[in-house]
Amino acid sequence: MSAYILVVDDEPDIRLLVQEILQDEGYEVVVAEDAAAAREARRARRPDLILLDIWMPDTDGISLLREWTESGPSNMPVIMMSGHGTVETAVEATRHGAYDFLEKPLSIAKLLLTVRHALENTTLTQENIGLKGEGDALAEPIGRSEAMQNLRTQIQRIGNHDTPVLLTGEAGSGKEVCAHYLHQQSARREGPYIRVAVAGKGSADALTELFGSEAGEEIHFGSLEQANGGTVLLSDIADMDEETQLKLLGALQHGSFLRAGGSEEVKVDIRVISATRRDLAHEVKNGRFREDLYYHLNVLPLTVPPLREHAEDIPELLEYNVNLLAAREQLPYRHFSVAAQNRLRHYPWPGNIRELCNIVQRLLILGSGPEIDAAEVDKALGEGNDASVNTVSPDLGIPLKEARENFERSYLEQQLREAGGSISEAARRSGLERTHLYRKLRSLGIKRGN
């Protein structure tokens, strides 16, 4: 799907010229002659980019840009245009969030170059946001094992189709990396890739996150609109509340929805990838997930294997993460001895790849010397001579309140380690609500990286 561009200019000849130039390049273009028409066009459909004239009869372009910027971030680049601009005007436009400033008469070459760079920059920014905290630099699932080769082959085959995909797998197994790799293998690879975390959100927040909202001239574009023409990943789909499930089903069936507070349908064209660590069919059977939505999402199922099922890939994963952390965080480069690698290959990895990444980071930060040996690995895993038992021996000589806090701290730290740092998984393991778990972690001074 080509980028959708809004051109705002009060001069008919310029509007038509710019529209024709951009359409010849394959873009979809809509025009507006003043600020009022621009507001309406932006409300009707979120543009991927706006070309905005400064001098207009009703509201000047700088004021309109400021109005849009103050209504909240939209990841929507705005390129200002003016035939009578000054350095001060350009500086003010940039200060209010303009991506660039073009002088009239327009140079066609510069116009096309600026538009292309603005769209590419926005796509990269959206992908970085979507991948942040999820092993962001991974371009594809790592591993030469038969399991991972089969997984990549399946993803490449599925990428040729535009149907919904349901990714299942344990927490930390790499579902987000597979989703992004699937996007890159699809015909939508040039479009946006948006990751939406639906777990732990109340109905109102989840609805606003997905579908956006509007109040007067203030518009919040939801994740589905931001993903228009590309791919949206709905992570932890099993945790979505019933009201949001119902509205999502309607949006996917009809390709349109209403923003909260809106009165006009918003049309979208997106590829949906859902991810869950749970057995979604079991959730349907127990009445916790809508059956009709399940069948809509589960057109192409794909299972991501846990790390223990492709343990032969651990040396490659260790090397990748050491190189990544050494380059990204300027941590010292260290290599794993054969004995250390063997120890890790036989560890059960309850937190999967995410846990492995955390272990590597811990070893690089806390250790010293060029080599990581088996004893150091055992200590990092909490299975060395000093920490071979995952129970807490209470100190009977301290007040009950302090003893209880010590136990809770040790217990929750262990749950987080086994969950590979995943709050959702730790909450499930401990039987706590996510919000309650967050409060407990804060009160006990526990950081997720522990």
PEURDA-V5656 format. One record per residue. N is the residue number from 1. BURIAL is + if it has 24 or more other ideal C-beta (glycine too) atoms within 12 Angstrom, else -. Layout:
<<N | BURIAL> <N | BURIAL>>
This chain:
<<1 | +> <2 | +> <3 | +> <4 | +> <5 | +> <6 | +> <7 | +> <8 | +> <9 | +> <10 | +> <11 | +> <12 | -> <13 | -> <14 | +> <15 | +> <16 | -> <17 | +> <18 | +> <19 | +> <20 | -> <21 | +> <22 | +> <23 | -> <24 | -> <25 | -> <26 | -> <27 | +> <28 | -> <29 | +> <30 | +> <31 | +> <32 | +> <33 | +> <34 | +> <35 | +> <36 | -> <37 | +> <38 | +> <39 | +> <40 | -> <41 | +> <42 | +> <43 | +> <44 | +> <45 | +> <46 | +> <47 | +> <48 | +> <49 | +> <50 | +> <51 | +> <52 | +> <53 | +> <54 | +> <55 | +> <56 | +> <57 | -> <58 | -> <59 | +> <60 | +> <61 | +> <62 | +> <63 | -> <64 | +> <65 | +> <66 | -> <67 | +> <68 | +> <69 | +> <70 | -> <71 | +> <72 | -> <73 | -> <74 | +> <75 | +> <76 | +> <77 | +> <78 | +> <79 | +> <80 | +> <81 | +> <82 | +> <83 | -> <84 | -> <85 | +> <86 | -> <87 | -> <88 | -> <89 | +> <90 | +> <91 | -> <92 | +> <93 | +> <94 | -> <95 | -> <96 | +> <97 | +> <98 | +> <99 | +> <100 | +> <101 | +> <102 | +> <103 | +> <104 | +> <105 | -> <106 | +> <107 | -> <108 | -> <109 | -> <110 | -> <111 | +> <112 | +> <113 | -> <114 | +> <115 | +> <116 | +> <117 | -> <118 | +> <119 | +> <120 | -> <121 | -> <122 | +> <123 | +> <124 | -> <125 | +> <126 | +> <127 | +> <128 | -> <129 | +> <130 | +> <131 | +> <132 | -> <133 | -> <134 | +> <135 | +> <136 | -> <137 | -> <138 | +> <139 | -> <140 | +> <141 | +> <142 | +> <143 | +> <144 | -> <145 | +> <146 | -> <147 | +> <148 | +> <149 | -> <150 | -> <151 | +> <152 | +> <153 | -> <154 | +> <155 | +> <156 | -> <157 | -> <158 | +> <159 | +> <160 | -> <161 | -> <162 | +> <163 | -> <164 | +> <165 | +> <166 | +> <167 | +> <168 | +> <169 | +> <170 | +> <171 | +> <172 | +> <173 | +> <174 | +> <175 | +> <176 | +> <177 | +> <178 | +> <179 | +> <180 | +> <181 | +> <182 | +> <183 | +> <184 | +> <185 | +> <186 | +> <187 | -> <188 | +> <189 | -> <190 | +> <191 | +> <192 | +> <193 | +> <194 | +> <195 | +> <196 | +> <197 | +> <198 | +> <199 | +> <200 | +> <201 | +> <202 | -> <203 | -> <204 | -> <205 | +> <206 | +> <207 | +> <208 | +> <209 | +> <210 | +> <211 | +> <212 | +> <213 | +> <214 | +> <215 | -> <216 | -> <217 | -> <218 | -> <219 | +> <220 | +> <221 | +> <222 | +> <223 | +> <224 | +> <225 | +> <226 | +> <227 | +> <228 | +> <229 | +> <230 | +> <231 | +> <232 | +> <233 | +> <234 | +> <235 | +> <236 | +> <237 | +> <238 | +> <239 | +> <240 | +> <241 | +> <242 | -> <243 | -> <244 | +> <245 | +> <246 | +> <247 | +> <248 | +> <249 | +> <250 | +> <251 | +> <252 | +> <253 | -> <254 | -> <255 | -> <256 | +> <257 | +> <258 | +> <259 | +> <260 | +> <261 | -> <262 | +> <263 | -> <264 | -> <265 | -> <266 | +> <267 | -> <268 | +> <269 | +> <270 | +> <271 | +> <272 | +> <273 | +> <274 | +> <275 | +> <276 | +> <277 | +> <278 | +> <279 | -> <280 | +> <281 | -> <282 | -> <283 | +> <284 | +> <285 | -> <286 | -> <287 | -> <288 | -> <289 | +> <290 | +> <291 | -> <292 | -> <293 | +> <294 | +> <295 | -> <296 | +> <297 | +> <298 | +> <299 | -> <300 | +> <301 | +> <302 | +> <303 | +> <304 | +> <305 | +> <306 | +> <307 | +> <308 | +> <309 | +> <310 | +> <311 | +> <312 | +> <313 | +> <314 | +> <315 | +> <316 | +> <317 | +> <318 | +> <319 | -> <320 | +> <321 | +> <322 | +> <323 | -> <324 | +> <325 | +> <326 | -> <327 | -> <328 | -> <329 | -> <330 | -> <331 | -> <332 | -> <333 | -> <334 | +> <335 | -> <336 | +> <337 | -> <338 | -> <339 | -> <340 | +> <341 | +> <342 | -> <343 | +> <344 | +> <345 | +> <346 | -> <347 | +> <348 | -> <349 | +> <350 | +> <351 | +> <352 | +> <353 | +> <354 | +> <355 | +> <356 | +> <357 | +> <358 | +> <359 | +> <360 | +> <361 | +> <362 | +> <363 | +> <364 | +> <365 | -> <366 | -> <367 | +> <368 | -> <369 | -> <370 | -> <371 | -> <372 | +> <373 | +> <374 | +> <375 | -> <376 | +> <377 | +> <378 | +> <379 | -> <380 | +> <381 | +> <382 | +> <383 | +> <384 | -> <385 | -> <386 | -> <387 | -> <388 | -> <389 | -> <390 | -> <391 | -> <392 | -> <393 | -> <394 | -> <395 | -> <396 | -> <397 | -> <398 | -> <399 | -> <400 | -> <401 | -> <402 | -> <403 | -> <404 | -> <405 | -> <406 | -> <407 | -> <408 | +> <409 | -> <410 | +> <411 | +> <412 | +> <413 | +> <414 | +> <415 | +> <416 | +> <417 | +> <418 | +> <419 | +> <420 | +> <421 | +> <422 | +> <423 | +> <424 | +> <425 | +> <426 | +> <427 | +> <428 | +> <429 | +> <430 | +> <431 | -> <432 | +> <433 | -> <434 | +> <435 | -> <436 | -> <437 | +> <438 | -> <439 | -> <440 | +> <441 | +> <442 | -> <443 | -> <444 | -> <445 | -> <446 | +> <447 | -> <448 | +> <449 | -> <450 | ->>
